[in-house]
């Protein structure tokens, strides 16, 4: 295999990963406006941009902060980032050739992490203005789970599926 064929599709993964993040925000807003979950609807109605970013971020973290409720709530909404990242990893791996499907699919982490940092930075700047948020270990863990762990594992699984098809 030549060097160009064996290189990971980092640029392609970054673009598709960023697209998955933006699509997740849009889908979260639409679900909020649809009234599926009262808390999500209220959050996106009161603060459309901030509430959507906050809600989408929590979809990755339901076991830690939301208790894992199943009634139209956090577990149901975890499907949003899971499905988008699975499809994104599949697309990246299937477009970039055979072999190393997990790594190729996990390359979506690059773009997803970049937008996770921007989103959390935006939320942090808003909260900092009201002196209600500090950088803590929990915030760092939330950023790493949302921006690195979740997309690397789920995007990688999408890449494995692409390799096996």
C-alpha atoms as an extended CHARMM CRD file, in Angstrom:
* protein
*
       165  EXT
         1         1  UNK       CA              0.0000000000        0.0000000000        0.0000000000  PROA      1               0.0000000000
         2         2  UNK       CA              1.3890000000        3.4130000000       -0.8600000000  PROA      2               0.0000000000
         3         3  UNK       CA              1.8010000000        6.1110000000        1.7640000000  PROA      3               0.0000000000
         4         4  UNK       CA             -1.1470000000        8.1560000000        0.4530000000  PROA      4               0.0000000000
         5         5  UNK       CA             -3.4670000000        5.1520000000        0.6100000000  PROA      5               0.0000000000
         6         6  UNK       CA             -2.4670000000        4.1870000000        4.1520000000  PROA      6               0.0000000000
         7         7  UNK       CA             -2.7020000000        7.6820000000        5.6760000000  PROA      7               0.0000000000
         8         8  UNK       CA             -5.6830000000        8.3790000000        7.8840000000  PROA      8               0.0000000000
         9         9  UNK       CA             -8.3100000000       10.6650000000        6.3390000000  PROA      9               0.0000000000
        10        10  UNK       CA             -7.8930000000       13.3520000000        9.0120000000  PROA      10              0.0000000000
        11        11  UNK       CA             -9.1170000000       16.2830000000        6.9000000000  PROA      11              0.0000000000
        12        12  UNK       CA            -12.1420000000       14.3550000000        5.6530000000  PROA      12              0.0000000000
        13        13  UNK       CA            -12.8470000000       13.1030000000        9.1810000000  PROA      13              0.0000000000
        14        14  UNK       CA            -12.5660000000       16.6220000000       10.5810000000  PROA      14              0.0000000000
        15        15  UNK       CA            -15.0730000000       18.0380000000        8.1060000000  PROA      15              0.0000000000
        16        16  UNK       CA            -17.5350000000       15.1830000000        8.5670000000  PROA      16              0.0000000000
        17        17  UNK       CA            -17.0970000000       15.2500000000       12.3620000000  PROA      17              0.0000000000
        18        18  UNK       CA            -17.7870000000       18.9950000000       12.4580000000  PROA      18              0.0000000000
        19        19  UNK       CA            -20.8110000000       18.4050000000       10.2470000000  PROA      19              0.0000000000
        20        20  UNK       CA            -22.0810000000       15.7560000000       12.6660000000  PROA      20              0.0000000000
        21        21  UNK       CA            -21.7650000000       18.2100000000       15.5490000000  PROA      21              0.0000000000
        22        22  UNK       CA            -23.6900000000       20.9380000000       13.6910000000  PROA      22              0.0000000000
        23        23  UNK       CA            -26.3350000000       18.4130000000       12.5860000000  PROA      23              0.0000000000
        24        24  UNK       CA            -26.6490000000       17.3100000000       16.2180000000  PROA      24              0.0000000000
        25        25  UNK       CA            -27.2600000000       20.8860000000       17.3320000000  PROA      25              0.0000000000
        26        26  UNK       CA            -29.9120000000       21.3750000000       14.6420000000  PROA      26              0.0000000000
        27        27  UNK       CA            -31.6250000000       18.0860000000       15.4470000000  PROA      27              0.0000000000
        28        28  UNK       CA            -31.5700000000       18.9160000000       19.1600000000  PROA      28              0.0000000000
        29        29  UNK       CA            -33.2680000000       22.2440000000       18.4710000000  PROA      29              0.0000000000
        30        30  UNK       CA            -35.9070000000       20.5760000000       16.2950000000  PROA      30              0.0000000000
        31        31  UNK       CA            -36.5890000000       17.9350000000       18.9760000000  PROA      31              0.0000000000
        32        32  UNK       CA            -36.8490000000       20.6970000000       21.5570000000  PROA      32              0.0000000000
        33        33  UNK       CA            -39.3830000000       22.5780000000       19.4750000000  PROA      33              0.0000000000
        34        34  UNK       CA            -41.3420000000       19.3830000000       18.8260000000  PROA      34              0.0000000000
        35        35  UNK       CA            -42.1990000000       19.1270000000       22.5280000000  PROA      35              0.0000000000
        36        36  UNK       CA            -40.9950000000       15.5420000000       23.0170000000  PROA      36              0.0000000000
        37        37  UNK       CA            -39.4960000000       16.3690000000       26.4130000000  PROA      37              0.0000000000
        38        38  UNK       CA            -40.7920000000       19.2100000000       28.5880000000  PROA      38              0.0000000000
        39        39  UNK       CA            -37.3580000000       20.1940000000       29.9430000000  PROA      39              0.0000000000
        40        40  UNK       CA            -35.7840000000       20.2380000000       26.4810000000  PROA      40              0.0000000000
        41        41  UNK       CA            -38.7010000000       22.2360000000       25.0740000000  PROA      41              0.0000000000
        42        42  UNK       CA            -38.4370000000       24.7970000000       27.8530000000  PROA      42              0.0000000000
        43        43  UNK       CA            -34.6650000000       25.0470000000       27.5220000000  PROA      43              0.0000000000
        44        44  UNK       CA            -34.7290000000       25.6250000000       23.7540000000  PROA      44              0.0000000000
        45        45  UNK       CA            -37.6750000000       28.0310000000       24.0060000000  PROA      45              0.0000000000
        46        46  UNK       CA            -36.0910000000       30.2540000000       26.6620000000  PROA      46              0.0000000000
        47        47  UNK       CA            -32.5840000000       30.2740000000       25.2040000000  PROA      47              0.0000000000
        48        48  UNK       CA            -32.6010000000       28.8670000000       21.6560000000  PROA      48              0.0000000000
        49        49  UNK       CA            -28.8330000000       28.9510000000       21.0480000000  PROA      49              0.0000000000
        50        50  UNK       CA            -27.5150000000       28.4730000000       24.5800000000  PROA      50              0.0000000000
        51        51  UNK       CA            -30.1850000000       25.9280000000       25.4940000000  PROA      51              0.0000000000
        52        52  UNK       CA            -29.6040000000       23.8880000000       22.3620000000  PROA      52              0.0000000000
        53        53  UNK       CA            -25.8310000000       23.7600000000       22.9310000000  PROA      53              0.0000000000
        54        54  UNK       CA            -26.3030000000       22.8320000000       26.5850000000  PROA      54              0.0000000000
        55        55  UNK       CA            -28.8920000000       20.1600000000       25.7990000000  PROA      55              0.0000000000
        56        56  UNK       CA            -26.8280000000       18.6090000000       22.9970000000  PROA      56              0.0000000000
        57        57  UNK       CA            -23.7830000000       18.5150000000       25.2680000000  PROA      57              0.0000000000
        58        58  UNK       CA            -25.7270000000       16.7120000000       27.9920000000  PROA      58              0.0000000000
        59        59  UNK       CA            -26.8800000000       14.0630000000       25.5210000000  PROA      59              0.0000000000
        60        60  UNK       CA            -23.3330000000       12.6960000000       25.7010000000  PROA      60              0.0000000000
        61        61  UNK       CA            -23.2330000000       12.7290000000       29.5000000000  PROA      61              0.0000000000
        62        62  UNK       CA            -26.5730000000       11.3540000000       30.6940000000  PROA      62              0.0000000000
        63        63  UNK       CA            -25.1830000000        8.6750000000       33.0300000000  PROA      63              0.0000000000
        64        64  UNK       CA            -23.0550000000       11.1760000000       34.9350000000  PROA      64              0.0000000000
        65        65  UNK       CA            -25.3740000000       14.1460000000       35.3110000000  PROA      65              0.0000000000
        66        66  UNK       CA            -28.9110000000       13.1400000000       34.4900000000  PROA      66              0.0000000000
        67        67  UNK       CA            -29.3410000000        9.7990000000       36.1640000000  PROA      67              0.0000000000
        68        68  UNK       CA            -30.1950000000        7.8810000000       32.9920000000  PROA      68              0.0000000000
        69        69  UNK       CA            -33.9680000000        8.4460000000       32.9790000000  PROA      69              0.0000000000
        70        70  UNK       CA            -35.7070000000        6.6240000000       30.1340000000  PROA      70              0.0000000000
        71        71  UNK       CA            -39.0620000000        8.4380000000       29.8860000000  PROA      71              0.0000000000
        72        72  UNK       CA            -38.6000000000       10.6020000000       26.8150000000  PROA      72              0.0000000000
        73        73  UNK       CA            -35.3810000000       11.8400000000       28.2800000000  PROA      73              0.0000000000
        74        74  UNK       CA            -31.6430000000       11.4570000000       28.3480000000  PROA      74              0.0000000000
        75        75  UNK       CA            -31.2500000000        7.8490000000       27.2020000000  PROA      75              0.0000000000
        76        76  UNK       CA            -33.6220000000        8.4590000000       24.3010000000  PROA      76              0.0000000000
        77        77  UNK       CA            -31.7260000000       11.5970000000       23.2930000000  PROA      77              0.0000000000
        78        78  UNK       CA            -28.3380000000        9.8700000000       23.4330000000  PROA      78              0.0000000000
        79        79  UNK       CA            -29.4340000000        8.3220000000       20.1350000000  PROA      79              0.0000000000
        80        80  UNK       CA            -28.9240000000       11.7360000000       18.4830000000  PROA      80              0.0000000000
        81        81  UNK       CA            -25.1170000000       11.9960000000       18.8220000000  PROA      81              0.0000000000
        82        82  UNK       CA            -24.7150000000        8.2020000000       18.7090000000  PROA      82              0.0000000000
        83        83  UNK       CA            -26.5310000000        7.8910000000       15.3810000000  PROA      83              0.0000000000
        84        84  UNK       CA            -24.8150000000       10.8950000000       13.8340000000  PROA      84              0.0000000000
        85        85  UNK       CA            -21.3440000000        9.7530000000       14.8830000000  PROA      85              0.0000000000
        86        86  UNK       CA            -21.9710000000        6.1550000000       13.8230000000  PROA      86              0.0000000000
        87        87  UNK       CA            -23.0660000000        7.3470000000       10.3740000000  PROA      87              0.0000000000
        88        88  UNK       CA            -20.1560000000        9.8090000000       10.1780000000  PROA      88              0.0000000000
        89        89  UNK       CA            -17.5650000000        7.1630000000       11.0330000000  PROA      89              0.0000000000
        90        90  UNK       CA            -19.1390000000        4.8670000000        8.4570000000  PROA      90              0.0000000000
        91        91  UNK       CA            -18.9940000000        7.5480000000        5.7450000000  PROA      91              0.0000000000
        92        92  UNK       CA            -15.3670000000        8.4840000000        6.4460000000  PROA      92              0.0000000000
        93        93  UNK       CA            -14.1880000000        4.8690000000        6.5030000000  PROA      93              0.0000000000
        94        94  UNK       CA            -16.1420000000        3.8390000000        3.4250000000  PROA      94              0.0000000000
        95        95  UNK       CA            -14.8320000000        6.7980000000        1.3980000000  PROA      95              0.0000000000
        96        96  UNK       CA            -11.2020000000        6.2860000000        2.3730000000  PROA      96              0.0000000000
        97        97  UNK       CA            -10.5650000000        2.7060000000        1.3750000000  PROA      97              0.0000000000
        98        98  UNK       CA            -10.3020000000       -0.6060000000        3.1420000000  PROA      98              0.0000000000
        99        99  UNK       CA             -8.4580000000       -1.4540000000        6.3210000000  PROA      99              0.0000000000
       100       100  UNK       CA             -8.1100000000        0.3090000000        9.6670000000  PROA      100             0.0000000000
       101       101  UNK       CA            -11.8400000000        0.9980000000        9.7250000000  PROA      101             0.0000000000
       102       102  UNK       CA            -11.8980000000        1.8610000000       13.4140000000  PROA      102             0.0000000000
       103       103  UNK       CA             -9.1240000000        4.4430000000       13.0890000000  PROA      103             0.0000000000
       104       104  UNK       CA            -10.5860000000        5.9000000000        9.9130000000  PROA      104             0.0000000000
       105       105  UNK       CA            -14.0280000000        6.1850000000       11.4950000000  PROA      105             0.0000000000
       106       106  UNK       CA            -12.5830000000        7.6490000000       14.6850000000  PROA      106             0.0000000000
       107       107  UNK       CA            -11.0050000000       10.4630000000       12.6540000000  PROA      107             0.0000000000
       108       108  UNK       CA            -14.3450000000       12.2900000000       13.0010000000  PROA      108             0.0000000000
       109       109  UNK       CA            -13.0910000000       13.1290000000       16.4950000000  PROA      109             0.0000000000
       110       110  UNK       CA            -10.9010000000       15.9260000000       15.0940000000  PROA      110             0.0000000000
       111       111  UNK       CA            -13.7710000000       18.1140000000       13.8810000000  PROA      111             0.0000000000
       112       112  UNK       CA            -16.1540000000       17.0440000000       16.6290000000  PROA      112             0.0000000000
       113       113  UNK       CA            -13.6280000000       17.9490000000       19.3410000000  PROA      113             0.0000000000
       114       114  UNK       CA            -12.9080000000       21.3370000000       17.7720000000  PROA      114             0.0000000000
       115       115  UNK       CA            -16.5920000000       22.2770000000       17.8160000000  PROA      115             0.0000000000
       116       116  UNK       CA            -17.0080000000       20.8230000000       21.3100000000  PROA      116             0.0000000000
       117       117  UNK       CA            -14.2890000000       23.1960000000       22.5000000000  PROA      117             0.0000000000
       118       118  UNK       CA            -15.9970000000       26.1140000000       20.7630000000  PROA      118             0.0000000000
       119       119  UNK       CA            -19.3960000000       25.2030000000       22.2180000000  PROA      119             0.0000000000
       120       120  UNK       CA            -18.1250000000       24.7720000000       25.7580000000  PROA      120             0.0000000000
       121       121  UNK       CA            -16.0380000000       27.9340000000       25.3980000000  PROA      121             0.0000000000
       122       122  UNK       CA            -19.1690000000       29.8120000000       24.3710000000  PROA      122             0.0000000000
       123       123  UNK       CA            -21.1540000000       28.4060000000       27.3190000000  PROA      123             0.0000000000
       124       124  UNK       CA            -18.2550000000       29.1290000000       29.6510000000  PROA      124             0.0000000000
       125       125  UNK       CA            -18.0330000000       32.7490000000       28.4910000000  PROA      125             0.0000000000
       126       126  UNK       CA            -21.7680000000       33.2130000000       29.1220000000  PROA      126             0.0000000000
       127       127  UNK       CA            -21.6110000000       31.5970000000       32.5380000000  PROA      127             0.0000000000
       128       128  UNK       CA            -18.4400000000       33.4440000000       33.4410000000  PROA      128             0.0000000000
       129       129  UNK       CA            -20.2010000000       36.7440000000       32.7840000000  PROA      129             0.0000000000
       130       130  UNK       CA            -22.7250000000       35.7680000000       35.4290000000  PROA      130             0.0000000000
       131       131  UNK       CA            -19.9820000000       34.2590000000       37.6770000000  PROA      131             0.0000000000
       132       132  UNK       CA            -21.7960000000       30.9230000000       37.8010000000  PROA      132             0.0000000000
       133       133  UNK       CA            -19.2240000000       28.6040000000       36.2490000000  PROA      133             0.0000000000
       134       134  UNK       CA            -15.6350000000       27.6920000000       36.9690000000  PROA      134             0.0000000000
       135       135  UNK       CA            -13.2360000000       25.4090000000       35.1700000000  PROA      135             0.0000000000
       136       136  UNK       CA            -13.2840000000       22.2470000000       37.2540000000  PROA      136             0.0000000000
       137       137  UNK       CA            -12.3150000000       18.6340000000       36.7960000000  PROA      137             0.0000000000
       138       138  UNK       CA            -15.9590000000       17.8710000000       35.9840000000  PROA      138             0.0000000000
       139       139  UNK       CA            -15.9550000000       20.4230000000       33.1700000000  PROA      139             0.0000000000
       140       140  UNK       CA            -12.7270000000       19.0150000000       31.7240000000  PROA      140             0.0000000000
       141       141  UNK       CA            -14.1350000000       15.4690000000       31.9310000000  PROA      141             0.0000000000
       142       142  UNK       CA            -17.3560000000       16.6220000000       30.2410000000  PROA      142             0.0000000000
       143       143  UNK       CA            -15.3780000000       18.1970000000       27.4020000000  PROA      143             0.0000000000
       144       144  UNK       CA            -13.2270000000       15.0930000000       26.9690000000  PROA      144             0.0000000000
       145       145  UNK       CA            -16.1900000000       12.6980000000       27.0500000000  PROA      145             0.0000000000
       146       146  UNK       CA            -18.2350000000       14.8410000000       24.6580000000  PROA      146             0.0000000000
       147       147  UNK       CA            -15.4250000000       15.7810000000       22.2830000000  PROA      147             0.0000000000
       148       148  UNK       CA            -13.0080000000       12.8510000000       22.3700000000  PROA      148             0.0000000000
       149       149  UNK       CA            -14.2500000000        9.6470000000       23.9990000000  PROA      149             0.0000000000
       150       150  UNK       CA            -17.7690000000        9.5600000000       22.5600000000  PROA      150             0.0000000000
       151       151  UNK       CA            -16.8250000000       10.4150000000       18.9530000000  PROA      151             0.0000000000
       152       152  UNK       CA            -13.6970000000        8.2540000000       18.9350000000  PROA      152             0.0000000000
       153       153  UNK       CA            -15.5230000000        5.1440000000       20.1050000000  PROA      153             0.0000000000
       154       154  UNK       CA            -18.7840000000        5.6080000000       18.2110000000  PROA      154             0.0000000000
       155       155  UNK       CA            -17.1450000000        6.9630000000       15.0450000000  PROA      155             0.0000000000
       156       156  UNK       CA            -14.6830000000        4.0750000000       15.2450000000  PROA      156             0.0000000000
       157       157  UNK       CA            -17.5370000000        1.5740000000       15.4700000000  PROA      157             0.0000000000
       158       158  UNK       CA            -19.0630000000        3.1820000000       12.3730000000  PROA      158             0.0000000000
       159       159  UNK       CA            -15.7150000000        2.6870000000       10.6490000000  PROA      159             0.0000000000
       160       160  UNK       CA            -15.6210000000       -0.9760000000       11.6700000000  PROA      160             0.0000000000
       161       161  UNK       CA            -19.0940000000       -1.4550000000       10.2380000000  PROA      161             0.0000000000
       162       162  UNK       CA            -17.9470000000        0.1540000000        6.9680000000  PROA      162             0.0000000000
       163       163  UNK       CA            -14.9520000000       -2.1690000000        6.8400000000  PROA      163             0.0000000000
       164       164  UNK       CA            -17.1120000000       -5.2480000000        7.3440000000  PROA      164             0.0000000000
       165       165  UNK       CA            -19.6840000000       -4.3640000000        4.6790000000  PROA      165             0.0000000000
